[in-house]
């Protein structure tokens, strides 16, 4: 059961219940498939249990890699703006309602694992506790990165139209 936002009682008074410690992971290879648009240089400042990773680029901007949605967006121009946005949009950005339901149902993760959708949203899957499974973080990011690349690959260029043969200096047809 997913609680409505008005009845959401946080498990922890801070973000600790909704985010993982990003320091043990080598994020470079995990996030490589998302670049571009994700800048090639930056630091992970926050990571959720659902594959949401927030990266501060070298200019101070914060980028949101939303693995489950196969998206990369600039979340804010700097950390201060990001924290302000996060304070308003934490339910969506960190999927706290689903996380609460998973915690209530004692579906906690082992270290090195993240939640993922059994049926992706692109195939009609919902953000519901029954649709979440767990997988190792490296496997999850490899899968999400491949989906991101496929979704965002450049379409093939159309074939050039055949030129009509023209004769004469001014291109008059014979």
C-alpha positions in Angstrom: 0.0 0.0 0.0 1.3 3.5 -0.9 0.5 6.1 1.7 -0.8 9.5 0.4 1.7 12.4 1.0 -0.5 13.8 3.8 -0.2 10.5 5.8 3.5 10.0 5.0 5.4 9.5 8.3 9.1 9.6 7.6 11.1 6.7 8.9 14.0 9.1 9.6 14.0 12.8 10.3 16.7 13.3 7.6 17.3 12.0 4.1 19.1 8.9 5.5 16.1 6.7 4.9 15.8 7.6 1.3 19.4 7.8 0.0 22.5 5.6 0.0 26.0 6.5 0.8 27.5 7.1 -2.6 31.2 6.9 -1.5 31.8 3.1 -1.9 30.9 3.1 -5.6 33.1 3.9 -8.6 30.5 6.1 -10.3 32.6 6.9 -13.4 31.9 3.6 -15.2 28.3 3.4 -13.8 27.4 6.8 -15.2 29.4 6.7 -18.5 26.5 5.6 -20.6 24.6 8.8 -19.5 27.3 11.1 -20.9 26.4 13.2 -22.9 24.3 15.0 -21.7 25.7 14.3 -18.3 29.0 16.1 -18.1 32.1 13.9 -18.1 33.5 15.4 -14.9 31.7 15.8 -11.6 31.0 14.4 -8.2 28.1 12.3 -7.0 26.5 14.3 -4.1 23.4 12.2 -3.6 22.1 8.8 -4.8 18.8 7.2 -4.1 17.9 3.5 -3.8 16.0 3.8 -7.1 18.9 4.7 -9.4 18.5 8.5 -9.1 22.0 10.0 -8.9 22.7 13.7 -8.5 26.0 14.9 -9.8 27.6 18.2 -9.3 29.6 19.3 -12.3 32.9 21.2 -12.1 31.0 24.5 -12.7 28.7 23.8 -9.7 25.6 22.8 -11.6 23.7 19.7 -10.4 22.5 17.1 -12.8 19.9 14.4 -12.2 20.4 11.0 -13.7 17.0 9.3 -13.4 17.8 5.8 -14.4 14.3 4.4 -14.1 12.9 7.1 -16.4 15.9 6.9 -18.8 16.5 10.6 -18.4 19.3 13.1 -17.6 18.3 16.6 -16.7 20.0 19.6 -15.2 18.4 19.8 -11.7 19.8 23.1 -10.6 22.4 25.8 -11.4 24.2 25.2 -8.0 23.9 23.1 -4.9 21.9 25.8 -3.0 19.2 25.8 -5.7 19.3 22.0 -5.8 18.8 21.7 -2.0 15.9 24.2 -2.3 14.3 22.2 -5.1 14.9 18.9 -3.3 13.1 20.3 -0.2 10.0 21.0 -2.3 10.1 18.0 -4.7 11.6 15.2 -2.5 8.5 12.9 -2.9 9.0 12.8 -6.6 12.8 13.1 -6.8 13.6 10.5 -4.2 10.4 8.4 -4.6 9.8 8.6 -0.8 6.2 7.3 -0.9 7.3 4.1 -2.6 10.3 3.9 -0.3 8.0 4.2 2.8 5.8 1.4 1.5 8.9 -0.9 0.9 10.2 -0.1 4.4 6.8 -0.8 5.9 6.7 -4.2 4.1 10.2 -5.0 5.4 11.7 -5.0 1.9 15.0 -3.5 2.8 18.0 -3.7 0.5 21.4 -5.3 1.1 24.4 -3.1 0.6 25.3 -2.7 -3.0 21.8 -3.3 -4.3 19.2 -0.9 -5.7 15.5 -1.2 -6.5 14.3 -1.5 -10.1 11.0 -1.9 -11.9 10.2 -5.5 -12.8 8.1 -4.1 -15.6 9.5 -0.7 -16.9 7.2 2.3 -17.2 7.7 2.2 -21.0 6.0 -1.2 -20.9 3.1 -0.1 -18.6 4.9 -0.7 -15.3 3.9 1.4 -12.3 5.7 2.9 -9.3 4.1 0.4 -7.0 5.8 -1.8 -4.3 4.6 -5.0 -6.1 6.5 -3.9 -9.3 9.9 -3.4 -7.6 12.7 -5.9 -7.4 16.3 -5.6 -6.3 19.5 -6.0 -8.3 23.2 -5.2 -7.8 24.0 -1.6 -8.5 26.5 -2.4 -11.3 24.0 -4.6 -13.1 21.2 -2.1 -12.7 23.3 0.8 -14.1 24.5 -1.3 -17.0 20.9 -2.1 -17.9 19.6 1.5 -17.3 22.5 2.9 -19.3 21.9 0.6 -22.2 18.2 1.6 -22.2 19.2 5.3 -22.0 21.6 5.0 -24.9 19.0 3.1 -27.0 16.3 5.7 -26.3 18.6 8.6 -27.0 20.6 7.4 -30.0 20.5 9.6 -33.0 18.1 8.5 -35.6 19.6 7.4 -38.9 20.1 10.2 -41.4 17.7 10.0 -44.3 19.2 9.0 -47.6 20.1 11.9 -49.9 17.5 12.4 -52.7 18.8 11.5 -56.1 19.7 14.6 -58.1 18.0 15.1 -61.4 20.4 15.1 -64.3 20.6 18.6 -65.7 22.3 19.7 -68.9 23.6 22.9 -70.1 25.3 25.7 -68.2 22.2 27.0 -66.5 20.8 23.6 -65.5 18.1 23.5 -68.2 16.6 20.1 -68.9 16.8 18.7 -72.4 
